[in-house]
Amino acid sequence: MKWENNGELAQRDLSELVRRLLDVEATNHSDELSRLSSKCNEQE
């Protein structure tokens, strides 16, 4: 994983992390993962 100078995870790594978490996390975490996924898509 690569971190940007502003302290955030690099866009590509964040997208990949969210995708992988959606594959394995329980549905009770889906709202937060969806929020993160939306953040990924806004920056692309």
N, C-alpha and C positions, 0 to 999 in steps of 0.2 A: 504494500500500500504506500501511496505517496501523499504527503501532506503539503498543502500549498503554503505560501508565505504568510497568509492571513490566518493560519492555524486550522483551516478546514481541510477535510479529506478531498483529494483530487476528484473531479467530477466523474471520471470513468470508474474510479475505484468505489466511489459512493454508489453509483448505479449498480455495479456488480455486487456489492455487499447487500444492498436492498433486495436485489433479485434472488440472491442465495438465501437470505433470511426468509423471504416469502415462501420459498420451497420447503423450509423446515420448521418454521415457527407455528405455534398454535394460533388459532383464529382470533383469540382474544388480543393478540398483538397486531392484528391486521390494520386497525385504524392508524396506529402510529407509523407502521411501515408504509401505508398508503400516503400519509403526509410526507414522509421522506421521499417517496417515489415521485410525488408531485414536485417537490423541491428539485429533484434531479432533472426532471423534464423541463422545468422552467429555465434552468441554466443552460440547457443545450441549444 
